[in-house]
Amino acid sequence: MDMIYQAWPWYVGGPIVALLMILLILLGKSFGVSSNFRTMCSALGAGKNCEFFDFNWKAQRWNLLVLVGAMIGGFIAAHYLSNDQIPAISSQTITDLNALGFESAGKAYAPTELFDVWNFKNFTLLLIGGILAGFGTRYAGGCTSGHAISGLSDLQLPSLIAVVGFFIGGLIMSFLIYPLIF
């Protein structure tokens, strides 16, 4: 059980992801979590009203299983295979987060100031963040995992451009927008 409670080294996780991607490429499949939302909308009948959702969603059932498996696996890992680990972050990061009002930095897995307190500000931030993430996913033609893992494995130029954009957007958010919000 000690092995499960610890982070796996890159030389274990990396080859597992690489083997999975090789298998998907050989099977002619493309991995991506955000495409499941289109599949679910199509399965629920949205294709009758919108051309974007009018496709053979049954060909993507396997990807729905990946999404369901990720949710079930995350639940099992968080509730049964976790010893309430707190991520190891640098003391400078803890100091910076404390200065921004996150007293739980280095003491909790997720910032309790955002996820344990439901007030208008937190709800609004999470709602707007979710809408922007959904819009960005659709606008970019896929999510970060789809582009960075699957798209780059397929040597797709749009995925390379998207991943570079994700990093630039993350830097802008971290250093310019985030300090204005908090």
Secondary structure, DSSP 8 states (H G I E B T S, - for coil): -HHHHS---HHHHHHHHHHHHHHHHHTT----STHHHHHHHHHTTGGGT-GGG-S-GGGGHHHHHHHHHHHHHHHHHHHHS---------HHHHHHHHHTT-TTTTTSSS-HHHHT---HHHHHHHHHHHHHHHHHHHHHTS-HHIIIIIIHHTT-HHHHHHHHHHHHHHHHIIIIIHHHH-
